[in-house]
Amino acid sequence: MIFTITTVREYDGRDDLVAPGGGRAPRTVGYMETQEKALQCLYEDWGDLNEAGYWPWAVIEEVEEGLYPRINDKKSIWFEYGNKRWIKLNRRPAWLNKEEEESDSLIGSFTSIG
């Protein structure tokens, strides 16, 4: 099992990370072998993951070993960058919940492996 770290922002048309018209723009920046190390990476802000405000959210996702791995959204840990540090959220950002309500399917994971 690994724990991925993915930075996320709302799509605003500035690049081609997602199709025009919608939603999220995720970027998996790394993975750790333990949740503790993934948390340390965010809390200590290794590598300036916020990149001067470009990536305001981050998520740690637990990924099972195997092909087409499953990710349990209920175990995902969300963060928002504020006051020069990553702050753990109680739930994912509200704009993502709105995106899910407007869709016929669940958002799914943010991790992009490969």
Secondary structure by P-SEA (a helix, b strand, c coil): cbbbbbbbbccccccccccccccbbbbbccccccaaaaaaaaaaccccccccccccbbbbbbbbcccccccccccbbbbbbcccbbbbbccccaaaaaaaaacccccccccccc
